Amino acid sequence: MDGRQRWTDTGIDVQAGQTVVFDAQGSMQLSTDGNDTATPSGSDTGRRAAQAPVRQGPAGGLIARVGNRAPIFVGSRGSMRATTSGRLYVGVNDDYLDDNSGEYRVNVTVRGR
């Protein structure tokens, strides 16, 4: 997935009640500051982005949502239980995407129903 795009369509439709498991790798540069880097687990310095989609999660971390529901932080090896049915999207928890570079490779497994 490209770190300059707010949401990436996984092409996966999930059903309410299913568990979605994420296994992500890669790295991103979150600004022009060479030390401002992240993995799917979040910023290497632990910083947060005030206007990021998941404000309590670390900047640069992997987030996910189903349909238009609120996103959640999933990190490099997280999971979520779908509370609604719909298309699964993944994104980067950052408030300004235009200066990002790098990518995450995300494997998704859907379990149940």
C-alpha positions in Angstrom: 0.0 0.0 0.0 1.2 3.5 -0.8 1.7 5.8 2.2 0.5 8.9 0.2 -3.0 7.5 -0.2 -5.5 7.9 2.6 -7.2 4.5 2.1 -6.3 1.5 0.0 -9.1 -0.8 -1.1 -8.0 -4.4 -0.2 -10.6 -5.9 -2.5 -11.9 -7.9 0.4 -15.5 -7.8 1.6 -16.0 -8.9 5.2 -19.1 -9.9 7.0 -20.2 -8.7 10.5 -18.8 -11.1 13.1 -15.7 -12.2 11.1 -12.2 -11.7 12.5 -9.7 -10.0 10.2 -6.0 -10.7 10.9 -3.2 -8.4 9.6 0.4 -9.2 9.1 2.3 -6.2 7.7 5.9 -5.3 6.9 7.7 -2.4 5.4 8.8 1.1 6.3 7.8 4.7 5.6 9.3 8.1 5.8 6.6 10.4 7.2 8.1 13.8 6.4 11.2 15.4 5.0 13.0 14.8 8.3 15.2 11.8 7.7 14.6 10.6 11.3 10.8 10.7 10.9 10.3 7.0 10.0 7.7 4.4 10.8 6.8 0.7 10.5 3.3 -0.7 10.5 3.6 -0.6 14.3 4.0 3.2 14.2 6.5 5.9 14.4 10.0 4.9 15.4 10.1 7.8 17.9 6.6 7.1 19.2 5.2 10.4 18.1 1.5 11.0 17.4 -0.1 13.0 14.7 -2.8 15.4 16.1 -5.1 15.2 13.1 -4.5 11.5 12.2 -7.6 9.3 11.7 -6.8 7.3 15.0 -5.4 10.1 17.2 -4.6 7.8 20.1 -2.5 5.5 17.8 1.1 6.3 16.9 1.8 8.2 13.7 2.6 6.1 10.6 1.0 2.9 11.9 -1.3 0.7 10.0 -5.0 1.4 10.4 -8.1 -0.4 9.0 -11.8 0.2 8.5 -14.8 -1.6 7.2 -16.9 0.4 4.8 -17.3 4.0 6.2 -17.0 2.9 9.9 -14.4 4.6 12.2 -10.9 3.3 11.6 -8.9 1.3 14.2 -5.2 0.9 14.8 -4.1 -2.6 13.8 -0.3 -2.3 13.7 2.0 -4.9 12.2 0.3 -8.0 13.6 -3.1 -7.0 14.8 -6.7 -8.2 14.4 -10.2 -6.8 14.5 -13.6 -8.2 14.7 -15.9 -6.7 12.0 -18.9 -5.1 13.6 -20.5 -4.4 10.2 -20.3 -5.9 6.8 -18.5 -4.1 4.0 -15.3 -3.5 2.1 -12.1 -3.6 4.0 -9.7 -0.7 3.6 -6.2 -0.1 5.1 -4.3 3.1 5.5 -1.5 5.0 7.3 -2.2 6.8 10.5 -0.8 10.2 9.5 -2.4 13.6 9.2 -0.4 14.8 6.2 0.3 12.2 3.5 1.8 14.2 0.6 5.3 14.1 2.0 5.3 10.3 2.8 7.4 7.8 1.0 7.8 4.0 1.2 5.2 1.3 1.5 3.7 -1.4 3.6 3.0 -4.9 2.4 -0.1 -6.2 4.2 -1.3 -9.8 4.2 -5.0 -10.2 5.4 -6.7 -13.3 6.6 -10.4 -13.4 7.2 -11.7 -16.0 9.7 -15.2 -17.0 10.6 -18.7 -17.3 9.0 
